[in-house]
Amino acid sequence: MQKKLIVSDPAVMMGKPVIAGTRITVELILEKLAAGETIEQILQAHPRLTREAVQAALAFAAEALHADVVYPTAETAG
């Protein structure tokens, strides 16, 4: 049985999804990747993280976007 890598607890980081056993949020990992950091840089900055945990954060975010919800984007006047 695979251990659950992403957990949410109201007592930890206000309930945001985090890597199990840490206070490192999925949000932080996504922000760092979006800013251009590599997985290797993230792992170096956060020694408690594993590559598997970063991949679990990405999978969690992808799954969260699978919901049948419309995400409006800002339209530009033109």
N, C-alpha and C positions, 0 to 999 in steps of 0.2 A: 504494500500500500504506500503510495506516495504521500509524503507529508504536505500539509497545506502551507504554501509559501506566502500567500497573501491573506492577511487577516484584518479584521476591523473590530475595534474595541472602543466604546465611548470614552474609556479612561485613558486611551493612548491617542495623542494627536487629534483630539476632538472627534474620534471615530473615523478619520480618514483611513483608507486602505494603506497598510504598511507591510513591509517585509517582516514576516514572523520573527519575533525575538529582537526586533530593532524598533527604532522610531523613524526609520527611513521610509518616507511615503512614496507611493507609486507616482504621485504628482511630481515630486522632486526628481525622480529618475527620468520621467518624461521631459521635464523642463531642461534638464542637463543635456539630454540627447538632442532636443530641439535647438539648443544653443550651440550645438556642434561638438559637444564632448563625445569622445569615443567610449565604448564600454570599458576599455582598458583604463582610461582616465578615471572613470567613475569608480571602478574597482579599486584603483590606487587611492583615491580620495576617501573611500569608505571600506576599510579592510574587512568589515563584518559581512559585506555583500559577496555574493557569488554570481558567476555568470548565469547560473540557473535561476537565481532570484531576479536578476534583471530581465531575463527572458519571460519569467512568470509575470512580472509587472507589465511588460508589453502585451502579453496574452490577455491579462486582466483588462487592460485598457481597450483592446480590440473587442473583447466580449461585451464590455460595457456599451460600446457604440453599436452593437448589433440590435439594441432595443428598437422597437418600432416607434421611433420618435423623430419628428422633423426638427432639424437644427437650423433655424433661420440664420442667414449670414447678412452682414451689413451690406446694403445695396448702395452703390455709388450713384450720385445724381449725375446725369449725363445727358 
